Amino acid sequence: MVVGVLEVTLFMEGQDSLKGRRKVVKSLLGRVKSRFNAAASEVGGPAELNSRDTAVLGFCVCGADARILNSVLDRMLDFIESSADAEVVDSRLECLNLGDMG
């Protein structure tokens, strides 16, 4: 089994409230989940959670082939970067081969 993870740091220029920030984050998480059938969540610490213009999101997919998962995560990052709502300022992608867990 292979697990692919993607961590993305977003900057949302012009957000003047936590409510507006939550709307952007929730919308983006929902679109990525739906389009890529991935687990998605806001994973930032307290500083990011209370920031009006920064968010750290985590995404996860699993399968049998690391090359396929890497491709999916690359397309996911491209999709997020094309979002007009936020700018990707940092990202980290990794595929973990867990081998035969049985």
N, C-alpha and C positions, 0 to 999 in steps of 0.2 A: 504494500500500500504506500502511496505517495501522497503527501499533503503539501499543497501550495498555499503560501501566505503572502499577502500584500499589505503593507502599511503605507498609508498616504497622509501627508500633512498638507492641509488646505489653508489658504488665506482667502478670506471673504472681505474684500474691500468694500467699504461703505456700510457695513452692518453696524447699526447703532443700538441694537437691542439683542438680548439673548433670545427673545422670541423669534426675531428674524433669522438669527443664526440657526436655531433649532429647525426652522422651516426648511432652510437650505440643506442642512445635514440630513434630515429625515427624507426629503425628496430624493436626494442623491443616493442614499442607502437603499431606498425602495426601488429606484430605477436599476441600480446595479444588481440587486438581488433578483429582480424579475428577469432582466436580460441575460444574466450569466448563471443563474441557478446557484448562487454562492451564498455562504453565510457572511453576514456583514454586521458591523457594530461600530459605535464610537468607542475608541479605546484609549483616548488621552487621559492624562492624570488630572488632578484638581485644577492646575493652572490653565490647561487647555479647556476644560469643561466650563470654566467661569470666564473665559475670554470671549469677547464679542466677535472677533474676526479670525480666530484660529481654531482648527479642529483636527484631530488625528483619528483616522478611520482605519479599521482592520477588515480584511476580506480573506476568506478561506475557501478552497476547493480541494476535493480529494479524488483520486483515481488510481490507475495502474501505471500510467506512463508520465514520467516527469517532463518530457518534451511537450506533450499535449497540454499539461497543466501550465507550463511556462508560457506557452502560446496564449492560453486563455487569460492568464494574469496580465500578459503584455497588452492584449486587446482590451482588457478591463481598465488598465491604466490609461490607454489611449482614449477610451470612452470618458473617463473621469476628467482627463485633461481637456477634452473638447467641451466640457460643461461651461456654460457662460456664467454660472453662478459663483464659481470659486476657482482660484488659481492653485495648482499643485506646486508647492515650494520644496517638497522633499518626498521621496518614495523609497521603499525597500521591498524587494521581492526575493523570496526564497522557497525552494522546493526541498522538502525533507523526505528522504526515503526511509520508511520505517521497516522495510523488509518483511519477512514472514513473522507476524506477531503471534502465530499459533504455536 
